[in-house]
Amino acid sequence: MTRRNTLLLIIAIFVLAGASVLAGSVWMSPGQAIQALAASHETLDHLILVEVRLPRMVLALLVGGILGLSGAVLQGLLRNPLAEPGLLGVSSGASLGAVIAIYYGFSASFGLATPLFALVGALGTAGVAFALSRMGGTLSLILAGVAMSSIAGAGVSLALNLAPNPFAAYEIMTWLMGSLSDRSWDHVVLAGPFIVAGATLLLLTGRAIDALTLGEAQAESLGIDVGRARLFALLGTALGVGAATAVTGTIGFVGLIAPHIVRPLVGHRPGATLIPAALVGALIVLAADLATRMLNFGTEIRLGVFVSILGAPFFLWLVLHVRRTAP
């Protein structure tokens, strides 16, 4: 990616981040926001900015960034343009963990029980998928991920079916639709370290996924430890995406879309897509979250639903494009 494109991307993120801080049921002007932040005592504007809108903006950046980054790594590692974090069962495992917390009432007694259970669910699902595929290759990893995703999905469906009352079912469905509403610094503190750790592991796979374009045997002949790269990718995805899903709910398609947007700009080299895909992922989630607050649908539309509405047509286009360009 050229410096000009990278700079434009960073400027766009700054502009949307600024708009995200100012947007809400009551809009603030930039002057009001600066005054509120500089005030020597706590005002209503100061509380809204610092306790409500800033953590929401930070979470949007973190969540979008890790989704885009993990999608780029998985597409390079699995050499599959349709790969994304959900393929390995991480998102479904996080959803099942959160549903268990809600279903058994842990979320009512402890505010952070839902994200904590979701994080444990994501790590557990990824761990089982890796154990099942340990002696196999890439195909084994995909199949193990799909199997774990199906099992976790069945668990979520069962919980909805057996929900003790409509309110529990509604709470589960609301969480599954994904949102950044009512998130606080507690959620940032909970998810942030895991997302940073996951992103670090994912970035370490850059050289390996470049070499894997030649095939696993050729990559190993070049000194690449494919097994370690696979472990880093899976563990990084589980930590990062698991933590992101734990605090926001399920947000699909970002990991699928972001790498495809940047790939033509970096010469289609998998390792070069990692950081640009993270930036584009952050931009997508920031823009989508801003849109859910600005567009009036009569009722609040959830972030995960909004992203899915935009992502599904892209997915269809991608399938048709792959079919058209396939040899």
LOGU-904577 format. One record per residue (C-alpha): residue in one letter; y, x, z. Coordinates in steps of 0.02 Angstrom, whole numbers, padded with zeros to 5 digits, always signed. Layout:
<recs>
AYXZ/...
</recs>
This chain:
<recs>
M+00000+00000+00000/T+00170+00070-00045/R+00299+00104+00089/R+00409-00031+00013/N+00275-00165+00031/T+00234-00108+00208/L+00418-00113+00255/L+00437-00288+00180/L+00286-00346+00279/I+00355-00277+00442/I+00526-00355+00409/A+00442-00524+00375/I+00347-00511+00540/F+00507-00471+00634/V+00597-00619+00554/L+00456-00740+00594/A+00438-00670+00770/G+00623-00701+00798/A+00610-00877+00728/S+00457-00909+00838/V+00557-00865+00993/L+00701-00977+00943/A+00596-01126+00884/G+00543-01269+00993/S+00583-01448+01039/V+00756-01378+01077/W+00810-01241+00957/M+00911-01096+01021/S+01037-00996+00924/P+01018-00805+00922/G+01174-00795+01031/Q+01099-00914+01160/A+00939-00814+01164/I+01030-00649+01193/Q+01137-00728+01328/A+00984-00800+01413/L+00894-00633+01412/A+01047-00540+01476/A+01086-00666+01614/S+01089-00589+01788/H+01005-00744+01862/E+00865-00857+01803/T+00927-01000+01695/L+00830-01136+01606/D+00850-01047+01439/H+00790-00885+01519/L+00634-00968+01587/I+00596-01053+01420/L+00615-00890+01325/V+00524-00773+01444/E+00388-00886+01513/V+00351-00999+01365/R+00404-00933+01195/L+00385-00745+01213/P+00203-00749+01271/R+00165-00873+01131/M+00242-00756+01002/V+00151-00603+01073/L-00015-00695+01071/A+00013-00750+00890/L+00039-00567+00841/L-00113-00506+00937/V-00229-00645+00880/G-00176-00639+00698/G-00184-00450+00695/I-00360-00436+00764/L-00425-00577+00653/G-00356-00492+00497/L-00418-00320+00550/S-00593-00378+00595/G-00607-00474+00431/A-00561-00317+00333/V-00689-00211+00427/L-00829-00337+00410/Q-00799-00364+00224/G-00806-00175+00199/L-00955-00147+00313/L-01059-00290+00245/R-00994-00266+00067/N-00972-00453+00061/P-00804-00531+00010/L-00845-00689+00108/A-00876-00599+00274/E-00767-00643+00422/P-00787-00640+00613/G-00870-00811+00616/L-01013-00742+00510/L-01076-00639+00657/G-01071-00784+00779/V-00929-00713+00884/S-00816-00865+00867/S-00959-00987+00897/G-01015-00889+01050/A-00839-00894+01120/S-00830-01081+01086/L-00994-01110+01176/G-00935-01010+01327/A-00774-01111+01335/V-00868-01275+01317/I-00983-01228+01462/A-00830-01193+01570/I-00755-01362+01526/Y-00918-01460+01533/Y-00967-01399+01706/G-00791-01415+01775/F-00754-01230+01802/S-00594-01247+01701/A-00530-01380+01821/S-00553-01270+01973/F-00491-01106+01899/G-00357-01096+01765/L-00426-00944+01672/A-00608-00998+01682/T-00609-01061+01502/P-00551-00897+01421/L-00661-00794+01537/F-00816-00895+01494/A-00769-00887+01310/L-00756-00699+01317/V-00926-00685+01400/G-00997-00802+01267/A-00927-00695+01125/L-00993-00533+01198/G-01163-00610+01235/T-01182-00681+01060/A-01130-00517+00978/G-01247-00419+01092/V-01397-00526+01047/A-01353-00517+00861/F-01343-00328+00869/A-01507-00315+00966/L-01595-00425+00839/S-01531-00322+00692/R-01546-00151+00773/M-01695-00092+00672/G-01641-00177+00511/G-01498-00154+00390/T-01345-00252+00341/L-01444-00405+00288/S-01527-00411+00459/L-01356-00408+00543/I-01294-00551+00435/L-01449-00656+00466/A-01444-00621+00653/G-01260-00669+00658/V-01291-00830+00562/A-01436-00873+00677/M-01332-00844+00834/S-01188-00942+00760/S-01305-01088+00724/I-01377-01084+00900/A-01204-01078+00980/G-01144-01218+00865/A-01292-01324+00915/G-01250-01293+01098/V-01071-01353+01070/S-01133-01509+00979/L-01255-01544+01121/A-01116-01529+01250/L-01009-01651+01152/N-01156-01770+01137/L-01192-01764+01324/A-01010-01762+01381/P-01004-01860+01544/N-00846-01955+01495/P-00724-01971+01348/F-00597-01861+01436/A-00718-01713+01443/A-00761-01738+01258/Y-00576-01746+01215/E-00539-01587+01312/I-00681-01495+01224/M-00624-01555+01052/T-00443-01510+01090/W-00492-01333+01139/L-00603-01310+00987/M-00458-01353+00870/G-00363-01198+00925/S-00184-01188+00985/L-00052-01073+01057/S+00034-01211+01155/D+00057-01187+01342/R-00003-01007+01339/S+00072-00890+01468/W+00081-00705+01510/D-00083-00729+01605/H-00169-00762+01439/V-00083-00610+01361/V-00139-00499+01507/L-00316-00568+01496/A-00339-00548+01309/G-00223-00402+01269/P-00328-00257+01335/F-00486-00322+01251/I-00396-00348+01086/V-00322-00172+01092/A-00492-00096+01135/G-00575-00196+00996/A-00442-00145+00869/T-00466+00038+00916/L-00653+00029+00883/L-00625-00063+00719/L-00498+00066+00658/L-00625+00204+00689/T-00737+00130+00553/G-00613+00163+00412/R-00700+00318+00342/A-00871+00239+00357/I-00829+00081+00260/D-00752+00186+00122/A-00914+00284+00108/L-01019+00125+00115/T-00949+00070-00053/L-01074+00196-00124/G-01220+00120-00027/E-01298+00156+00142/A-01409+00299+00084/Q-01265+00387-00004/A-01151+00360+00146/E-01279+00439+00262/S-01297+00586+00142/L-01109+00613+00162/G-01130+00629+00351/I-01084+00451+00397/D-01177+00378+00545/V-01200+00202+00477/G-01282+00139+00636/R-01134+00195+00742/A-01011+00118+00619/R-01106-00046+00628/L-01104-00038+00819/F-00916-00003+00822/A-00882-00146+00701/L-00987-00271+00798/L-00925-00217+00969/G-00744-00211+00911/T-00758-00384+00833/A-00841-00453+00989/L-00708-00382+01105/G-00557-00420+00997/V-00601-00585+00915/G-00693-00643+01071/A-00538-00616+01176/A-00427-00696+01044/T-00538-00849+01030/A-00550-00857+01219/V-00363-00887+01240/T-00324-00988+01083/G-00482-01079+01033/T-00559-01065+00861/I-00443-01011+00720/G-00539-00985+00560/F-00500-00918+00386/V-00372-00786+00440/G-00505-00650+00442/L-00563-00708+00271/I-00394-00726+00187/A-00294-00575+00250/P-00402-00437+00172/H-00402-00524+00003/I-00212-00536+00003/V-00188-00349+00033/R-00335-00281-00067/P-00245-00276-00236/L-00099-00187-00152/V-00205-00042-00086/G-00309-00005-00239/H-00460-00102-00173/R-00508+00042-00055/P-00589-00041+00098/G-00525+00086+00225/A-00346+00065+00164/T-00348-00123+00194/L-00368-00114+00383/I-00189-00098+00446/P-00111-00203+00305/A-00240-00340+00338/A-00194-00338+00523/L-00009-00356+00478/V-00044-00499+00357/G-00156-00584+00485/A-00016-00576+00613/L+00105-00645+00484/I-00011-00790+00440/V-00037-00844+00621/L+00148-00826+00662/A+00197-00929+00509/A+00065-01062+00542/D+00113-01078+00725/L+00296-01094+00676/A+00252-01226+00547/T+00156-01332+00674/R+00315-01339+00778/M+00435-01373+00635/L+00337-01500+00531/N+00337-01677+00597/F+00168-01762+00574/G+00201-01895+00705/T+00086-01805+00826/E+00053-01622+00861/I-00059-01539+00733/R-00164-01401+00808/L-00147-01223+00746/G-00331-01205+00701/V-00326-01367+00602/F-00168-01316+00509/V-00240-01146+00462/S-00401-01229+00404/I-00305-01349+00292/L-00225-01200+00206/G-00378-01087+00213/A-00507-01207+00142/P-00428-01216-00033/F-00413-01026-00031/F-00597-01013+00012/L-00640-01128-00134/W-00533-01023-00251/L-00619-00866-00187/V-00793-00936-00221/L-00741-00984-00398/H-00659-00814-00424/V-00814-00720-00365/R-00924-00826-00478/R-00810-00796-00627/T-00799-00608-00602/A-00981-00579-00553/P-01077-00471-00678/
</recs>
